[in-house]
Each structure stands twice: as C-alpha cells, then as structure tokens.
Amino acid sequence: MVCCSLLLFRRFTWLPVCPLPSVKTNVVDIPIQIEPLDRRHAVAMQRLVRDPLVTHMTPKPEPYPDGEAAWEIAQALADREAGGAYCFAILADGEFVGVCKLKEVTPEQGELGYWIGVPFWGMGIATCAADHVLQIAFLELKLNRVVAHTMAENPASARVLEKLGFEFVGSELNTHPKWSPDEIVLKYALSNASP
C-alpha cells in the first residue's frame, strides 16, 4: 500500500493514532487526514460537489441540488450506524477536499469509492486517503477483499486504484441509470494479503 500510518477503528468511531503522511505536490507538502464524515462537512461538500466535473464522474445528481450534501451525510451516518458503510471526510491541511468511503460492507468484502474536489486533483490526495480506508478494511474490519469500479472515461481514478495495488478484473456495460448503457465500467479488486 502507498501510505504507512495506522488508524484505530472502533465500531462507529475512527481515531487518528498518528497524523497521515504528507502528500508531496509540485509545490508543497500537504498533510492529509481522514475523519468520519458528519454534518459539519456539509457546506464544504455542497460547494465542491456542485462542480460538474465532480458530479459527471460520480453517481451524484446533475446538477447537484441545494441541500443534497446534508441529505447524503445523514444517509452516511445511518449507514455507518447500521455497519453497512463507512464514509470519511478527506482533509488537506485541515480543509475539506473530498470523501472516501467503504460501502456495501459484508463480513467478506466492501466496495471502495472516493471523489476529490477539482481544485485538489492531481496531488495524490485520493490515493493517500484511499490507502487509509483500505487499512481500516483489511486491518480492522478484517475484510478479505475490496472491490472498486470506475468509468472507462475516468483514467485518473483507474490510476489511483492501480497505485493502491488493485488488479483489473474486467469491464462491463454500465447499469447505473445516470449514464448511458453503452458506457464502459472498469472493475477492480484487491485481496487482503495479511495472514
């Protein structure tokens, strides 16, 4: 995996044991942290997701309606309480920059998802944040496998998955109603390497 700090997982609370390593950009080091997504992130999330470049690559509605971030966060909190999904705010130097989540969690596997606000693209933030969510998936939740999907037209997302060690397992036609059924979805999987 890419980054190398640990997070302590408790049933519904994640506590940073040590700060996440910085992501090296072309200009500066940016400290990256993840924390459970909650209501205090709604305003920043609403602002970043409104960008059509973000909504186009995610299953989020286009245009992104007023109040949708607050609704999504309420749903994420309910899913976390039920143990079916764990959604994290990504902070770069203390500023909310996106979300990384583990969803559709079963005792065996979960699905990784993430998005980053456009001003923060290309800095390695998604890779670092996703690495920490994978640590939770494998070290704390003891999942055997994590899967991920990305649209073929989103090569940056595929590169994030490949940097994290995911293997390409195939492609399929899109089944999500937001996109054309002719769109290609790339499927990836990563197995837990620990004994």
N, C-alpha and C positions, 0 to 999 in steps of 0.2 A: 504494500500500500504506500501511498505517497507521503502523508504527513505522519508524525510519530508521537503525538501526545495522547493521553487517555482521557476519557470521560467516565464518570461514575454513574451508572444507571440505577435508578430506583423506580419502582413500579410506575409512578406518574411524575417523577421529578428527575431532572438531569442536572448534576452539579459539576462545574468545571473543576477538575483536580489540579490542573495547571493550565496556563494560557496556551492556546493553539499556536503553533509556529507561524511566523510571518510568511506572507506570500511575497516573493520577490517580483517586483514590477520593473518596468524600464526606468522608473524614476525613483521610487521609494519602497521601503518595506512597509507593508500594511498588516497590522495584527488582525487576525481573523478569529472570531469566536462564533459558536453556535449556542443558542439557548432555546428553551421551549417557546414556541410561538404563542403569543397571548394578545389580549385586547390592546395593550399599549403599542403594538406594532401596526395597528390598523391604518393610521393616517399615512405613514411612510409606504406601507404596502399598496394602498389605494393609488398613491402618486406614481409609484414605479410600474405597477401593472397596467396602468392606463395607457402606457406606450404601446402602440400597435405592433411594434417589433417583438414585444414580450407576449402579448395575447395571441399573436399569429402562431407562435410555436408551442403554445400550451392549450389545454382543453378549456381554458377560461373563455367566457363570452366576449364577443367583439361587437360593439365597443364595450369596454368594461364599465358596468353601471355604477352609479353612485351608491355607496353603502355595501357593495359586493365584498370588499375586503373584510369588513366587520362580520358579514354573514359567513364567509369562508373560515374565519378564525373561530367563530362559535362552533362551526361544524368540526373543525380540527380539534377543539377542546373536547367535544363529545366523543369523537373517535378515539382520542388518547385515553379518555376515561374508560372506554369500552375495551381498550387494548388492541384495537384494530389498526391503528396508525399512530405514528409519532412524527410530529411536524415541528421543525426548528426554524427559527429566525436566524439568518446569517448576518453577522455584524462585522464590518470592516472598519477598524479603528473606532469602534463604538457606534457606527452609523448602520442602520438597517439597509441591507443591499439586496436581499432576496430570501428565498425559502428553500430548504432541503428537507425531504421527508421520506419516511419509510411507510408505505401504505400496503393495504391488503395483507397484513401480517397474519400468518398462521404459525403453528408450532414449528413448521419446517422452513418456510420461506417468507420473503416480503418483496415488495417492489420499490425501487429507488426512484424518486422524482426530484427535480430541482428546477429553479428558474433564478436568474440574476437580472437586476435592473440594468438597462442598456449602458448607463454611464460607467458601469463596473465590468463590462465584458472584456475578455482578453487578458485578465490579470491572474488567472489561475484560482480565483476565489471558489468557483463551483467545484473544482477538483479537490481542493483542501477541505471544504465543508462536507462534501460527499464522503470523503475518506473517513471523517469522524463519525458520520452516520453509519458507515459500514462497520466501524469498530463497535458501535452500540449493537448493530445487528448480529455480529458474529461473537463478540466477547461477552456481551451482557445478555442479549436475548437468546444466544446460542442457536441462531438460525443456521441451517445447512446451506442455504442458497439465497442469493438476492438476484432478482431479475430487473431489467430496465428496458424501456422502449424509447425510440426516438424517430422522428420523421426523417426520411432519407434526405430531405431538403435542409436538414439541420446538421451539417458535418461537425460544427463546433461541439455539439452535445455528444456526438459519437466519439470525438477525440477525448472528451472528459472521461467517458466510460472506458475507453482503451487505455488511457493513462492509469486508471484505477485497477487495471488487470482484468476487466470484463472481457469475455470472449463473445464474438459474434456467433449467434446460433441460428440465424435465418432471417428471412424477411417475409412479410405478408401484406396483403392489401388492407388498407385502413377499414376499420369497422366503426370508428367513432363518428357520430352524426355531424360533428363540426366540419370535418374535411371531406373531400371527395372520396368515394370508394376506390378511385384509381390511384390515390396517394399510396406510397410505399412506406411501411413502418419497419424499422430495423429492430431486431430483437437481440438482446444481450443477456448473459448470465455470468455470475461469479459464485464459485463454491467456497465454502469455508475450508481453509487449508489447515486449520489447527486440529489436533487430535481429539 
